[in-house]
Amino acid sequence: MSNTIFELRDSVEVSIGRLGHVRMKQENYNQEVAIITVHPDDIPLLIEQLQKAGVEAQVIREELKNRSVTKDSDKQ
């Protein structure tokens, strides 16, 4: 399994594959591409899980941002 993270990304696309699967494509500035293909029956559960994970991810990113600001303040 590959774990590709594109922090700086140029595009995010959602499309339907020729077999009726939902495809999510993300491309970064180096034209590296990550594609996830999901069966349509799994979309409702995926949406629910993404909403929960999105909230948790924002909390983590805010905590990391605050730590960075605190470290910068300590240096002064």
All heavy atoms as a GROMACS GRO file, in nm:
protein
  609
    1MET      N    1   0.084  -0.116   0.000
    1MET     CA    2   0.000   0.000   0.000
    1MET      C    3   0.089   0.123   0.000
    1MET      O    4   0.188   0.130   0.071
    1MET     CB    5  -0.091   0.001   0.124
    1MET     CG    6  -0.178   0.122   0.126
    1MET     SD    7  -0.270   0.159   0.280
    1MET     CE    8  -0.326   0.004   0.335
    2SER      N    9   0.052   0.220  -0.079
    2SER     CA   10   0.128   0.344  -0.088
    2SER      C   11   0.060   0.453  -0.005
    2SER      O   12  -0.062   0.463  -0.002
    2SER     CB   13   0.134   0.388  -0.234
    2SER     OG   14   0.195   0.514  -0.244
    3ASN      N   15   0.140   0.532   0.063
    3ASN     CA   16   0.087   0.644   0.142
    3ASN      C   17   0.146   0.771   0.083
    3ASN      O   18   0.253   0.814   0.122
    3ASN     CB   19   0.126   0.628   0.289
    3ASN     CG   20   0.065   0.737   0.374
    3ASN    OD1   21  -0.030   0.800   0.335
    3ASN    ND2   22   0.120   0.757   0.492
    4THR      N   23   0.076   0.828  -0.014
    4THR     CA   24   0.121   0.948  -0.082
    4THR      C   25   0.047   1.068  -0.025
    4THR      O   26  -0.076   1.071  -0.026
    4THR     CB   27   0.095   0.938  -0.234
    4THR    OG1   28   0.158   0.821  -0.283
    4THR    CG2   29   0.148   1.058  -0.306
    5ILE      N   30   0.123   1.166   0.024
    5ILE     CA   31   0.063   1.288   0.077
    5ILE      C   32   0.109   1.404  -0.009
    5ILE      O   33   0.229   1.427  -0.025
    5ILE     CB   34   0.105   1.311   0.223
    5ILE    CG1   35   0.057   1.195   0.310
    5ILE    CG2   36   0.050   1.444   0.274
    5ILE    CD1   37   0.107   1.200   0.452
    6PHE      N   38   0.014   1.476  -0.066
    6PHE     CA   39   0.045   1.595  -0.145
    6PHE      C   40   0.000   1.716  -0.065
    6PHE      O   41  -0.115   1.758  -0.071
    6PHE     CB   42  -0.029   1.594  -0.279
    6PHE     CG   43   0.012   1.484  -0.373
    6PHE    CD1   44  -0.076   1.436  -0.467
    6PHE    CD2   45   0.139   1.429  -0.369
    6PHE    CE1   46  -0.040   1.336  -0.556
    6PHE    CE2   47   0.177   1.328  -0.457
    6PHE     CZ   48   0.086   1.282  -0.550
    7GLU      N   49   0.091   1.772   0.014
    7GLU     CA   50   0.056   1.891   0.093
    7GLU      C   51   0.031   2.010   0.001
    7GLU      O   52  -0.062   2.086   0.019
    7GLU     CB   53   0.168   1.922   0.193
    7GLU     CG   54   0.132   2.027   0.294
    7GLU     CD   55   0.022   1.986   0.391
    7GLU    OE1   56   0.010   1.867   0.425
    7GLU    OE2   57  -0.055   2.075   0.432
    8LEU      N   58   0.117   2.026  -0.100
    8LEU     CA   59   0.099   2.130  -0.201
    8LEU      C   60   0.040   2.063  -0.322
    8LEU      O   61   0.105   1.985  -0.389
    8LEU     CB   62   0.233   2.196  -0.236
    8LEU     CG   63   0.306   2.261  -0.120
    8LEU    CD1   64   0.445   2.306  -0.164
    8LEU    CD2   65   0.226   2.378  -0.066
    9ARG      N   66  -0.086   2.090  -0.350
    9ARG     CA   67  -0.154   2.021  -0.458
    9ARG      C   68  -0.217   2.122  -0.553
    9ARG      O   69  -0.265   2.226  -0.512
    9ARG     CB   70  -0.258   1.924  -0.406
    9ARG     CG   71  -0.368   1.990  -0.327
    9ARG     CD   72  -0.390   1.919  -0.195
    9ARG     NE   73  -0.486   1.990  -0.116
    9ARG     CZ   74  -0.455   2.079  -0.024
    9ARG    NH1   75  -0.330   2.109   0.000
    9ARG    NH2   76  -0.547   2.141   0.046
   10ASP      N   77  -0.212   2.088  -0.682
   10ASP     CA   78  -0.267   2.176  -0.784
   10ASP      C   79  -0.413   2.146  -0.813
   10ASP      O   80  -0.488   2.235  -0.851
   10ASP     CB   81  -0.187   2.164  -0.914
   10ASP     CG   82  -0.055   2.236  -0.907
   10ASP    OD1   83  -0.038   2.320  -0.818
   10ASP    OD2   84   0.032   2.209  -0.991
   11SER      N   85  -0.452   2.021  -0.799
   11SER     CA   86  -0.590   1.988  -0.835
   11SER      C   87  -0.640   1.867  -0.759
   11SER      O   88  -0.563   1.781  -0.718
   11SER     CB   89  -0.600   1.960  -0.986
   11SER     OG   90  -0.532   1.841  -1.018
   12VAL      N   91  -0.770   1.865  -0.741
   12VAL     CA   92  -0.840   1.750  -0.687
   12VAL      C   93  -0.963   1.731  -0.774
   12VAL      O   94  -1.040   1.824  -0.795
   12VAL     CB   95  -0.883   1.773  -0.539
   12VAL    CG1   96  -0.962   1.654  -0.489
   12VAL    CG2   97  -0.762   1.799  -0.452
   13GLU      N   98  -0.977   1.611  -0.829
   13GLU     CA   99  -1.090   1.582  -0.919
   13GLU      C  100  -1.165   1.459  -0.871
   13GLU      O  101  -1.106   1.367  -0.816
   13GLU     CB  102  -1.039   1.552  -1.061
   13GLU     CG  103  -0.963   1.663  -1.127
   13GLU     CD  104  -0.906   1.617  -1.262
   13GLU    OE1  105  -0.955   1.517  -1.319
   13GLU    OE2  106  -0.812   1.681  -1.307
   14VAL      N  107  -1.294   1.459  -0.898
   14VAL     CA  108  -1.377   1.340  -0.876
   14VAL      C  109  -1.444   1.310  -1.009
   14VAL      O  110  -1.499   1.398  -1.074
   14VAL     CB  111  -1.483   1.364  -0.765
   14VAL    CG1  112  -1.573   1.243  -0.752
   14VAL    CG2  113  -1.414   1.396  -0.633
   15SER      N  114  -1.435   1.183  -1.050
   15SER     CA  115  -1.496   1.143  -1.176
   15SER      C  116  -1.552   1.002  -1.164
   15SER      O  117  -1.532   0.934  -1.062
   15SER     CB  118  -1.393   1.148  -1.289
   15SER     OG  119  -1.288   1.058  -1.264
   16ILE      N  120  -1.620   0.958  -1.267
   16ILE     CA  121  -1.676   0.823  -1.271
   16ILE      C  122  -1.595   0.742  -1.372
   16ILE      O  123  -1.577   0.784  -1.485
   16ILE     CB  124  -1.825   0.825  -1.314
   16ILE    CG1  125  -1.906   0.920  -1.228
   16ILE    CG2  126  -1.883   0.683  -1.314
   16ILE    CD1  127  -1.903   0.888  -1.080
   17GLY      N  128  -1.544   0.626  -1.328
   17GLY     CA  129  -1.468   0.538  -1.416
   17GLY      C  130  -1.559   0.464  -1.512
   17GLY      O  131  -1.682   0.461  -1.495
   18ARG      N  132  -1.500   0.402  -1.611
   18ARG     CA  133  -1.579   0.334  -1.716
   18ARG      C  134  -1.658   0.216  -1.663
   18ARG      O  135  -1.754   0.172  -1.725
   18ARG     CB  136  -1.489   0.292  -1.831
   18ARG     CG  137  -1.381   0.196  -1.795
   18ARG     CD  138  -1.290   0.166  -1.916
   18ARG     NE  139  -1.180   0.081  -1.877
   18ARG     CZ  140  -1.186  -0.050  -1.864
   18ARG    NH1  141  -1.299  -0.113  -1.886
   18ARG    NH2  142  -1.081  -0.120  -1.828
   19LEU      N  143  -1.622   0.163  -1.545
   19LEU     CA  144  -1.696   0.052  -1.485
   19LEU      C  145  -1.794   0.099  -1.377
   19LEU      O  146  -1.852   0.018  -1.304
   19LEU     CB  147  -1.599  -0.050  -1.424
   19LEU     CG  148  -1.503  -0.117  -1.524
   19LEU    CD1  149  -1.406  -0.209  -1.451
   19LEU    CD2  150  -1.581  -0.193  -1.630
   20GLY      N  151  -1.812   0.231  -1.367
   20GLY     CA  152  -1.910   0.285  -1.272
   20GLY      C  153  -1.856   0.307  -1.132
   20GLY      O  154  -1.933   0.327  -1.039
   21HIS      N  155  -1.727   0.305  -1.115
   21HIS     CA  156  -1.666   0.334  -0.986
   21HIS      C  157  -1.635   0.483  -0.975
   21HIS      O  158  -1.616   0.550  -1.076
   21HIS     CB  159  -1.537   0.254  -0.967
   21HIS     CG  160  -1.562   0.108  -0.944
   21HIS    ND1  161  -1.611   0.025  -1.042
   21HIS    CD2  162  -1.546   0.032  -0.835
   21HIS    CE1  163  -1.624  -0.097  -0.994
   21HIS    NE2  164  -1.585  -0.096  -0.868
   22VAL      N  165  -1.632   0.533  -0.855
   22VAL     CA  166  -1.600   0.673  -0.832
   22VAL      C  167  -1.449   0.685  -0.816
   22VAL      O  168  -1.387   0.608  -0.741
   22VAL     CB  169  -1.672   0.726  -0.706
   22VAL    CG1  170  -1.632   0.870  -0.676
   22VAL    CG2  171  -1.823   0.715  -0.724
   23ARG      N  172  -1.392   0.778  -0.888
   23ARG     CA  173  -1.246   0.798  -0.885
   23ARG      C  174  -1.215   0.936  -0.829
   23ARG      O  175  -1.273   1.035  -0.872
   23ARG     CB  176  -1.188   0.786  -1.025
   23ARG     CG  177  -1.207   0.649  -1.086
   23ARG     CD  178  -1.155   0.644  -1.225
   23ARG     NE  179  -1.014   0.685  -1.221
   23ARG     CZ  180  -0.942   0.713  -1.329
   23ARG    NH1  181  -0.994   0.707  -1.447
   23ARG    NH2  182  -0.816   0.748  -1.317
   24MET      N  183  -1.122   0.941  -0.733
   24MET     CA  184  -1.074   1.068  -0.679
   24MET      C  185  -0.928   1.079  -0.719
   24MET      O  186  -0.847   0.990  -0.692
   24MET     CB  187  -1.088   1.071  -0.528
   24MET     CG  188  -1.234   1.067  -0.483
   24MET     SD  189  -1.252   1.056  -0.305
   24MET     CE  190  -1.224   0.881  -0.281
   25LYS      N  191  -0.896   1.189  -0.785
   25LYS     CA  192  -0.760   1.209  -0.836
   25LYS      C  193  -0.705   1.338  -0.779
   25LYS      O  194  -0.772   1.441  -0.777
   25LYS     CB  195  -0.765   1.217  -0.988
   25LYS     CG  196  -0.632   1.250  -1.054
   25LYS     CD  197  -0.652   1.260  -1.205
   25LYS     CE  198  -0.527   1.311  -1.272
   25LYS     NZ  199  -0.547   1.330  -1.417
   26GLN      N  200  -0.581   1.331  -0.732
   26GLN     CA  201  -0.514   1.450  -0.679
   26GLN      C  202  -0.378   1.459  -0.747
   26GLN      O  203  -0.305   1.360  -0.757
   26GLN     CB  204  -0.498   1.438  -0.528
   26GLN     CG  205  -0.447   1.564  -0.462
   26GLN     CD  206  -0.446   1.551  -0.311
   26GLN    OE1  207  -0.396   1.453  -0.258
   26GLN    NE2  208  -0.502   1.648  -0.244
   27GLU      N  209  -0.345   1.579  -0.794
   27GLU     CA  210  -0.218   1.601  -0.862
   27GLU      C  211  -0.142   1.712  -0.792
   27GLU      O  212  -0.201   1.813  -0.754
   27GLU     CB  213  -0.243   1.638  -1.008
   27GLU     CG  214  -0.119   1.649  -1.091
   27GLU     CD  215  -0.149   1.669  -1.239
   27GLU    OE1  216  -0.264   1.644  -1.282
   27GLU    OE2  217  -0.059   1.709  -1.311
   28ASN      N  218  -0.010   1.692  -0.775
   28ASN     CA  219   0.068   1.798  -0.712
   28ASN      C  220   0.142   1.879  -0.817
   28ASN      O  221   0.130   1.853  -0.937
   28ASN     CB  222   0.161   1.742  -0.604
   28ASN     CG  223   0.279   1.666  -0.660
   28ASN    OD1  224   0.298   1.653  -0.780
   28ASN    ND2  225   0.360   1.612  -0.571
   29TYR      N  226   0.220   1.974  -0.772
   29TYR     CA  227   0.288   2.065  -0.865
   29TYR      C  228   0.394   1.996  -0.950
   29TYR      O  229   0.436   2.048  -1.053
   29TYR     CB  230   0.349   2.183  -0.788
   29TYR     CG  231   0.456   2.140  -0.689
   29TYR    CD1  232   0.590   2.144  -0.724
   29TYR    CD2  233   0.423   2.096  -0.561
   29TYR    CE1  234   0.688   2.105  -0.635
   29TYR    CE2  235   0.520   2.058  -0.472
   29TYR     CZ  236   0.652   2.062  -0.508
   29TYR     OH  237   0.748   2.022  -0.420
   30ASN      N  238   0.439   1.876  -0.913
   30ASN     CA  239   0.535   1.800  -0.993
   30ASN      C  240   0.466   1.705  -1.090
   30ASN      O  241   0.530   1.617  -1.147
   30ASN     CB  242   0.628   1.717  -0.902
   30ASN     CG  243   0.727   1.803  -0.830
   30ASN    OD1  244   0.768   1.907  -0.879
   30ASN    ND2  245   0.765   1.760  -0.711
   31GLN      N  246   0.336   1.717  -1.104
   31GLN     CA  247   0.254   1.630  -1.188
   31GLN      C  248   0.252   1.486  -1.138
   31GLN      O  249   0.223   1.394  -1.213
   31GLN     CB  250   0.296   1.635  -1.335
   31GLN     CG  251   0.251   1.759  -1.410
   31GLN     CD  252   0.329   1.883  -1.370
   31GLN    OE1  253   0.451   1.881  -1.365
   31GLN    NE2  254   0.259   1.991  -1.342
   32GLU      N  255   0.284   1.463  -1.009
   32GLU     CA  256   0.265   1.331  -0.949
   32GLU      C  257   0.116   1.315  -0.924
   32GLU      O  258   0.049   1.410  -0.883
   32GLU     CB  259   0.343   1.320  -0.819
   32GLU     CG  260   0.493   1.328  -0.836
   32GLU     CD  261   0.564   1.331  -0.702
   32GLU    OE1  262   0.530   1.416  -0.620
   32GLU    OE2  263   0.651   1.247  -0.682
   33VAL      N  264   0.067   1.196  -0.947
   33VAL     CA  265  -0.078   1.172  -0.938
   33VAL      C  266  -0.108   1.060  -0.839
   33VAL      O  267  -0.040   0.957  -0.838
   33VAL     CB  268  -0.135   1.135  -1.077
   33VAL    CG1  269  -0.282   1.100  -1.068
   33VAL    CG2  270  -0.114   1.250  -1.175
   34ALA      N  271  -0.209   1.081  -0.757
   34ALA     CA  272  -0.262   0.977  -0.670
   34ALA      C  273  -0.409   0.957  -0.707
   34ALA      O  274  -0.483   1.055  -0.719
   34ALA     CB  275  -0.248   1.017  -0.524
   35ILE      N  276  -0.448   0.834  -0.727
   35ILE     CA  277  -0.587   0.803  -0.764
   35ILE      C  278  -0.642   0.698  -0.668
   35ILE      O  279  -0.577   0.598  -0.641
   35ILE     CB  280  -0.598   0.751  -0.908
   35ILE    CG1  281  -0.552   0.859  -1.007
   35ILE    CG2  282  -0.742   0.707  -0.938
   35ILE    CD1  283  -0.548   0.812  -1.151
   36ILE      N  284  -0.762   0.725  -0.617
   36ILE     CA  285  -0.833   0.630  -0.533
   36ILE      C  286  -0.962   0.594  -0.607
   36ILE      O  287  -1.035   0.682  -0.651
   36ILE     CB  288  -0.867   0.690  -0.396
   36ILE    CG1  289  -0.740   0.727  -0.322
   36ILE    CG2  290  -0.953   0.595  -0.314
   36ILE    CD1  291  -0.764   0.806  -0.196
   37THR      N  292  -0.989   0.465  -0.618
   37THR     CA  293  -1.112   0.419  -0.684
   37THR      C  294  -1.201   0.353  -0.578
   37THR      O  295  -1.155   0.269  -0.502
   37THR     CB  296  -1.077   0.318  -0.795
   37THR    OG1  297  -0.987   0.380  -0.886
   37THR    CG2  298  -1.202   0.274  -0.868
   38VAL      N  299  -1.328   0.395  -0.574
   38VAL     CA  300  -1.421   0.350  -0.471
   38VAL      C  301  -1.546   0.292  -0.537
   38VAL      O  302  -1.601   0.351  -0.631
   38VAL     CB  303  -1.460   0.468  -0.378
   38VAL    CG1  304  -1.556   0.423  -0.270
   38VAL    CG2  305  -1.335   0.532  -0.318
   39HIS      N  306  -1.592   0.181  -0.486
   39HIS     CA  307  -1.717   0.121  -0.534
   39HIS      C  308  -1.832   0.213  -0.496
   39HIS      O  309  -1.836   0.266  -0.384
   39HIS     CB  310  -1.736  -0.018  -0.471
   39HIS     CG  311  -1.845  -0.095  -0.534
   39HIS    ND1  312  -1.978  -0.072  -0.508
   39HIS    CD2  313  -1.840  -0.195  -0.626
   39HIS    CE1  314  -2.052  -0.154  -0.579
   39HIS    NE2  315  -1.970  -0.230  -0.651
   40PRO      N  316  -1.929   0.235  -0.583
   40PRO     CA  317  -2.038   0.328  -0.553
   40PRO      C  318  -2.120   0.291  -0.429
   40PRO      O  319  -2.173   0.379  -0.361
   40PRO     CB  320  -2.125   0.328  -0.679
   40PRO     CG  321  -2.079   0.214  -0.762
   40PRO     CD  322  -1.941   0.178  -0.718
   41ASP      N  323  -2.127   0.162  -0.396
   41ASP     CA  324  -2.200   0.122  -0.275
   41ASP      C  325  -2.133   0.173  -0.147
   41ASP      O  326  -2.198   0.183  -0.043
   41ASP     CB  327  -2.211  -0.030  -0.267
   41ASP     CG  328  -2.302  -0.089  -0.375
   41ASP    OD1  329  -2.374  -0.012  -0.441
   41ASP    OD2  330  -2.298  -0.212  -0.393
   42ASP      N  331  -2.004   0.203  -0.155
   42ASP     CA  332  -1.929   0.246  -0.038
   42ASP      C  333  -1.930   0.398  -0.018
   42ASP      O  334  -1.879   0.447   0.083
   42ASP     CB  335  -1.784   0.198  -0.048
   42ASP     CG  336  -1.774   0.047  -0.046
   42ASP    OD1  337  -1.861  -0.018   0.016
   42ASP    OD2  338  -1.680  -0.006  -0.109
   43ILE      N  339  -1.986   0.472  -0.110
   43ILE     CA  340  -1.981   0.619  -0.105
   43ILE      C  341  -2.049   0.676   0.020
   43ILE      O  342  -1.990   0.762   0.087
   43ILE     CB  343  -2.039   0.682  -0.233
   43ILE    CG1  344  -1.952   0.644  -0.354
   43ILE    CG2  345  -2.052   0.833  -0.221
   43ILE    CD1  346  -1.807   0.690  -0.344
   44PRO      N  347  -2.170   0.634   0.060
   44PRO     CA  348  -2.231   0.692   0.181
   44PRO      C  349  -2.145   0.674   0.306
   44PRO      O  350  -2.126   0.769   0.383
   44PRO     CB  351  -2.365   0.618   0.194
   44PRO     CG  352  -2.398   0.576   0.054
   44PRO     CD  353  -2.264   0.543  -0.008
   45LEU      N  354  -2.090   0.554   0.324
   45LEU     CA  355  -2.003   0.530   0.440
   45LEU      C  356  -1.873   0.611   0.429
   45LEU      O  357  -1.826   0.668   0.527
   45LEU     CB  358  -1.970   0.381   0.452
   45LEU     CG  359  -1.880   0.342   0.570
   45LEU    CD1  360  -1.942   0.383   0.703
   45LEU    CD2  361  -1.853   0.193   0.567
   46LEU      N  362  -1.818   0.620   0.308
   46LEU     CA  363  -1.697   0.698   0.286
   46LEU      C  364  -1.720   0.844   0.320
   46LEU      O  365  -1.636   0.908   0.386
   46LEU     CB  366  -1.649   0.683   0.142
   46LEU     CG  367  -1.525   0.763   0.104
   46LEU    CD1  368  -1.404   0.718   0.186
   46LEU    CD2  369  -1.496   0.749  -0.045
   47ILE      N  370  -1.832   0.900   0.278
   47ILE     CA  371  -1.864   1.040   0.309
   47ILE      C  372  -1.871   1.061   0.460
   47ILE      O  373  -1.814   1.156   0.514
   47ILE     CB  374  -1.995   1.083   0.240
   47ILE    CG1  375  -1.973   1.091   0.089
   47ILE    CG2  376  -2.045   1.216   0.296
   47ILE    CD1  377  -2.100   1.109   0.010
   48GLU      N  378  -1.938   0.971   0.528
   48GLU     CA  379  -1.950   0.980   0.674
   48GLU      C  380  -1.812   0.975   0.740
   48GLU      O  381  -1.781   1.056   0.828
   48GLU     CB  382  -2.037   0.865   0.725
   48GLU     CG  383  -2.060   0.866   0.874
   48GLU     CD  384  -2.144   0.747   0.917
   48GLU    OE1  385  -2.243   0.714   0.848
   48GLU    OE2  386  -2.110   0.685   1.020
   49GLN      N  387  -1.730   0.881   0.697
   49GLN     CA  388  -1.597   0.868   0.755
   49GLN      C  389  -1.509   0.987   0.722
   49GLN      O  390  -1.430   1.033   0.805
   49GLN     CB  391  -1.532   0.737   0.708
   49GLN     CG  392  -1.599   0.614   0.765
   49GLN     CD  393  -1.542   0.486   0.710
   49GLN    OE1  394  -1.465   0.483   0.614
   49GLN    NE2  395  -1.581   0.374   0.772
   50LEU      N  396  -1.520   1.039   0.600
   50LEU     CA  397  -1.441   1.156   0.561
   50LEU      C  398  -1.480   1.279   0.642
   50LEU      O  399  -1.393   1.359   0.681
   50LEU     CB  400  -1.458   1.185   0.411
   50LEU     CG  401  -1.383   1.094   0.316
   50LEU    CD1  402  -1.426   1.120   0.172
   50LEU    CD2  403  -1.233   1.114   0.330
   51GLN      N  404  -1.610   1.295   0.669
   51GLN     CA  405  -1.654   1.409   0.750
   51GLN      C  406  -1.594   1.401   0.891
   51GLN      O  407  -1.544   1.501   0.943
   51GLN     CB  408  -1.806   1.416   0.755
   51GLN     CG  409  -1.866   1.461   0.625
   51GLN     CD  410  -2.017   1.455   0.623
   51GLN    OE1  411  -2.078   1.370   0.688
   51GLN    NE2  412  -2.079   1.544   0.548
   52LYS      N  413  -1.599   1.284   0.951
   52LYS     CA  414  -1.542   1.267   1.086
   52LYS      C  415  -1.391   1.288   1.084
   52LYS      O  416  -1.335   1.358   1.169
   52LYS     CB  417  -1.574   1.128   1.140
   52LYS     CG  418  -1.719   1.109   1.178
   52LYS     CD  419  -1.743   0.966   1.225
   52LYS     CE  420  -1.890   0.943   1.254
   52LYS     NZ  421  -1.916   0.803   1.294
   53ALA      N  422  -1.324   1.227   0.987
   53ALA     CA  423  -1.179   1.239   0.978
   53ALA      C  424  -1.138   1.382   0.947
   53ALA      O  425  -1.036   1.431   0.999
   53ALA     CB  426  -1.125   1.145   0.870
   54GLY      N  427  -1.217   1.453   0.867
   54GLY     CA  428  -1.187   1.592   0.835
   54GLY      C  429  -1.188   1.680   0.958
   54GLY      O  430  -1.100   1.766   0.976
   55VAL      N  431  -1.285   1.660   1.045
   55VAL     CA  432  -1.292   1.737   1.170
   55VAL      C  433  -1.171   1.707   1.257
   55VAL      O  434  -1.105   1.798   1.308
   55VAL     CB  435  -1.424   1.706   1.245
   55VAL    CG1  436  -1.422   1.765   1.385
   55VAL    CG2  437  -1.543   1.758   1.166
   56GLU      N  438  -1.139   1.579   1.272
   56GLU     CA  439  -1.023   1.540   1.354
   56GLU      C  440  -0.893   1.594   1.294
   56GLU      O  441  -0.804   1.640   1.368
   56GLU     CB  442  -1.016   1.388   1.365
   56GLU     CG  443  -1.128   1.328   1.448
   56GLU     CD  444  -1.123   1.175   1.449
   56GLU    OE1  445  -1.014   1.117   1.432
   56GLU    OE2  446  -1.230   1.114   1.466
   57ALA      N  447  -0.881   1.589   1.163
   57ALA     CA  448  -0.760   1.638   1.096
   57ALA      C  449  -0.742   1.788   1.117
   57ALA      O  450  -0.630   1.836   1.139
   57ALA     CB  451  -0.765   1.605   0.947
   58GLN      N  452  -0.851   1.864   1.113
   58GLN     CA  453  -0.842   2.009   1.135
   58GLN      C  454  -0.796   2.039   1.277
   58GLN      O  455  -0.718   2.132   1.299
   58GLN     CB  456  -0.976   2.077   1.104
   58GLN     CG  457  -1.011   2.079   0.957
   58GLN     CD  458  -0.910   2.156   0.873
   58GLN    OE1  459  -0.838   2.243   0.921
   58GLN    NE2  460  -0.903   2.122   0.746
   59VAL      N  461  -0.842   1.962   1.374
   59VAL     CA  462  -0.799   1.980   1.513
   59VAL      C  463  -0.649   1.955   1.524
   59VAL      O  464  -0.576   2.033   1.586
   59VAL     CB  465  -0.878   1.886   1.608
   59VAL    CG1  466  -0.817   1.883   1.746
   59VAL    CG2  467  -1.024   1.929   1.615
   60ILE      N  468  -0.601   1.847   1.463
   60ILE     CA  469  -0.459   1.815   1.467
   60ILE      C  470  -0.377   1.925   1.401
   60ILE      O  471  -0.275   1.970   1.455
   60ILE     CB  472  -0.432   1.679   1.399
   60ILE    CG1  473  -0.490   1.566   1.485
   60ILE    CG2  474  -0.283   1.658   1.374
   60ILE    CD1  475  -0.494   1.432   1.416
   61ARG      N  476  -0.422   1.972   1.284
   61ARG     CA  477  -0.347   2.077   1.213
   61ARG      C  478  -0.343   2.206   1.295
   61ARG      O  479  -0.241   2.275   1.299
   61ARG     CB  480  -0.406   2.100   1.075
   61ARG     CG  481  -0.384   1.980   0.983
   61ARG     CD  482  -0.447   2.000   0.847
   61ARG     NE  483  -0.379   2.100   0.769
   61ARG     CZ  484  -0.272   2.078   0.693
   61ARG    NH1  485  -0.219   1.957   0.687
   61ARG    NH2  486  -0.218   2.174   0.622
   62GLU      N  487  -0.452   2.237   1.363
   62GLU     CA  488  -0.456   2.357   1.447
   62GLU      C  489  -0.360   2.341   1.566
   62GLU      O  490  -0.289   2.436   1.600
   62GLU     CB  491  -0.598   2.383   1.496
   62GLU     CG  492  -0.617   2.516   1.563
   62GLU     CD  493  -0.589   2.636   1.474
   62GLU    OE1  494  -0.612   2.628   1.352
   62GLU    OE2  495  -0.543   2.739   1.527
   63GLU      N  496  -0.357   2.222   1.626
   63GLU     CA  497  -0.264   2.197   1.737
   63GLU      C  498  -0.120   2.209   1.690
   63GLU      O  499  -0.036   2.269   1.759
   63GLU     CB  500  -0.289   2.058   1.796
   63GLU     CG  501  -0.416   2.047   1.876
   63GLU     CD  502  -0.447   1.905   1.921
   63GLU    OE1  503  -0.372   1.811   1.883
   63GLU    OE2  504  -0.547   1.887   1.991
   64LEU      N  505  -0.088   2.155   1.575
   64LEU     CA  506   0.047   2.165   1.521
   64LEU      C  507   0.084   2.311   1.491
   64LEU      O  508   0.197   2.354   1.517
   64LEU     CB  509   0.061   2.080   1.395
   64LEU     CG  510   0.055   1.929   1.416
   64LEU    CD1  511   0.050   1.856   1.281
   64LEU    CD2  512   0.173   1.882   1.497
   65LYS      N  513  -0.011   2.384   1.438
   65LYS     CA  514   0.013   2.526   1.408
   65LYS      C  515   0.040   2.602   1.537
   65LYS      O  516   0.132   2.684   1.544
   65LYS     CB  517  -0.109   2.583   1.337
   65LYS     CG  518  -0.096   2.725   1.292
   65LYS     CD  519  -0.218   2.763   1.210
   65LYS     CE  520  -0.270   2.896   1.256
   65LYS     NZ  521  -0.394   2.932   1.189
   66ASN      N  522  -0.038   2.574   1.641
   66ASN     CA  523  -0.018   2.641   1.770
   66ASN      C  524   0.116   2.605   1.832
   66ASN      O  525   0.181   2.690   1.893
   66ASN     CB  526  -0.132   2.608   1.866
   66ASN     CG  527  -0.262   2.672   1.824
   66ASN    OD1  528  -0.263   2.771   1.751
   66ASN    ND2  529  -0.373   2.616   1.867
   67ARG      N  530   0.158   2.481   1.819
   67ARG     CA  531   0.290   2.440   1.871
   67ARG      C  532   0.401   2.516   1.800
   67ARG      O  533   0.496   2.559   1.862
   67ARG     CB  534   0.312   2.290   1.851
   67ARG     CG  535   0.237   2.205   1.947
   67ARG     CD  536   0.274   2.061   1.928
   67ARG     NE  537   0.166   1.977   1.974
   67ARG     CZ  538   0.149   1.851   1.940
   67ARG    NH1  539   0.234   1.793   1.858
   67ARG    NH2  540   0.049   1.781   1.986
   68SER      N  541   0.386   2.532   1.670
   68SER     CA  542   0.487   2.603   1.591
   68SER      C  543   0.496   2.749   1.634
   68SER      O  544   0.604   2.803   1.649
   68SER     CB  545   0.451   2.593   1.442
   68SER     OG  546   0.541   2.669   1.366
   69VAL      N  547   0.382   2.811   1.657
   69VAL     CA  548   0.379   2.951   1.701
   69VAL      C  549   0.442   2.962   1.839
   69VAL      O  550   0.519   3.054   1.866
   69VAL     CB  551   0.233   3.005   1.702
   69VAL    CG1  552   0.226   3.140   1.772
   69VAL    CG2  553   0.181   3.015   1.561
   70THR      N  554   0.412   2.868   1.929
   70THR     CA  555   0.468   2.869   2.064
   70THR      C  556   0.620   2.854   2.060
   70THR      O  557   0.692   2.926   2.127
   70THR     CB  558   0.407   2.756   2.149
   70THR    OG1  559   0.265   2.773   2.153
   70THR    CG2  560   0.462   2.758   2.290
   71LYS      N  561   0.672   2.764   1.976
   71LYS     CA  562   0.816   2.743   1.963
   71LYS      C  563   0.882   2.870   1.912
   71LYS      O  564   0.990   2.908   1.959
   71LYS     CB  565   0.847   2.626   1.871
   71LYS     CG  566   0.822   2.491   1.934
   71LYS     CD  567   0.860   2.381   1.839
   71LYS     CE  568   0.831   2.245   1.901
   71LYS     NZ  569   0.863   2.137   1.810
   72ASP      N  570   0.819   2.936   1.813
   72ASP     CA  571   0.876   3.060   1.759
   72ASP      C  572   0.879   3.170   1.866
   72ASP      O  573   0.974   3.246   1.875
   72ASP     CB  574   0.796   3.107   1.637
   72ASP     CG  575   0.816   3.016   1.517
   72ASP    OD1  576   0.915   2.938   1.515
   72ASP    OD2  577   0.734   3.023   1.422
   73SER      N  578   0.776   3.176   1.949
   73SER     CA  579   0.769   3.276   2.056
   73SER      C  580   0.876   3.249   2.161
   73SER      O  581   0.933   3.342   2.217
   73SER     CB  582   0.632   3.275   2.122
   73SER     OG  583   0.532   3.310   2.030
   74ASP      N  584   0.902   3.122   2.190
   74ASP     CA  585   1.002   3.085   2.290
   74ASP      C  586   1.143   3.125   2.246
   74ASP      O  587   1.228   3.151   2.329
   74ASP     CB  588   0.997   2.935   2.320
   74ASP     CG  589   0.871   2.895   2.393
   74ASP    OD1  590   0.802   2.985   2.448
   74ASP    OD2  591   0.840   2.774   2.395
   75LYS      N  592   1.167   3.130   2.116
   75LYS     CA  593   1.299   3.163   2.064
   75LYS      C  594   1.332   3.311   2.082
   75LYS      O  595   1.446   3.350   2.081
   75LYS     CB  596   1.309   3.126   1.917
   75LYS     CG  597   1.310   2.977   1.893
   75LYS     CD  598   1.317   2.946   1.745
   75LYS     CE  599   1.312   2.798   1.720
   75LYS     NZ  600   1.311   2.769   1.576
   76GLN      N  601   1.231   3.394   2.095
   76GLN     CA  602   1.252   3.538   2.100
   76GLN      C  603   1.284   3.587   2.237
   76GLN      O  604   1.270   3.542   2.338
   76GLN     CB  605   1.129   3.613   2.047
   76GLN     CG  606   1.105   3.580   1.901
   76GLN     CD  607   0.978   3.647   1.850
   76GLN    OE1  608   0.905   3.713   1.922
   76GLN    NE2  609   0.950   3.626   1.724
   0.00000   0.00000   0.00000
